[in-house]
Amino acid sequence: MSERPTIHGEVESGFGPVADAFRRNFDQHGEIGATVAVYAADRPVVDLWAGHRDRRKTLPWERDTIAPVFSSTNGMAAS
């Protein structure tokens, strides 16, 4: 079993389920490294990152790690 990564960042009160889902991606789905940010009314309410940015797990995922984003507006456009 692989070691659970340390989750870094902040979560405002009431947004704990987002942090729980983020952690499950590592624990249950084999996530290597990831970040999630949620804004409400122009202020950050979730800002989390964890894991590694390479499959060999030699480079840690950091707050400013750049990641490609695909189809991020499809859910909003489909509404």
N, C-alpha and C positions, 0 to 999 in steps of 0.2 A: 504494500500500500504506500502511495506517495505521501510526502509530508504536506500538511495543509499550509498554504501560504498565509502570510500575515496580510490582513486587509488594512489598507491605509486610507486615511481621509476622514471626512465628516458627514454626518447624517443628522438632519434636523428632526426634532421630535415629531412623531407621526409618520415618518418615512422609513421606519425600521423594516417593514416588509420588503422594501427595495434592497436593503442591505442583506436580508435573509436570502432573497433570490440570487443576488450576486454571489454570495458564499456557496449556495447550492451548485452553481455552475462549476465551481472547483471541486467540491466534495462529491457530486453525483454525476457530473457530465464531462469530467476530464479537462476542464479549461486549463490552458497553460498560462495565459496572461490576459488581463482585460482592464478596462476602465468603464465607468458609467458616471454621467453627470446629468442631473435633472435641475431645471430652473423653474421657479414659479414666481410670476410677477417680477421678472427681471432680477431675481436673486437666487443664488444657488441653494438648493435644499438637500441635494445629494452630490457628493464628489468623492468617489472611491476608485482605488486602483490596487492591483495585487498581481502576484505571479512573476512571470518572466516574459521577455520579448523574443526569445528564441527557443526552439524545440529542445536544445541541449541543456536548457535552464542554466546558462552561464551569465546572461545579462538580465538584471532585474527590471521589471516594469516600474517606471518612475512616474511621478506626477505629470511630467511634460513629455512622456513618450508619444511619438506621433504614430497614428494608426489610420489605415484607409477606412473610409466610411462608404458603404454602398446602399442605395435605395432607402436612405434615411427618411425621406418624405413620403414614401408610398402609402403608409398608413394614414397620414393626414390628407393626402390627395384623394384617397379612395372614399373618404367619409362624405 
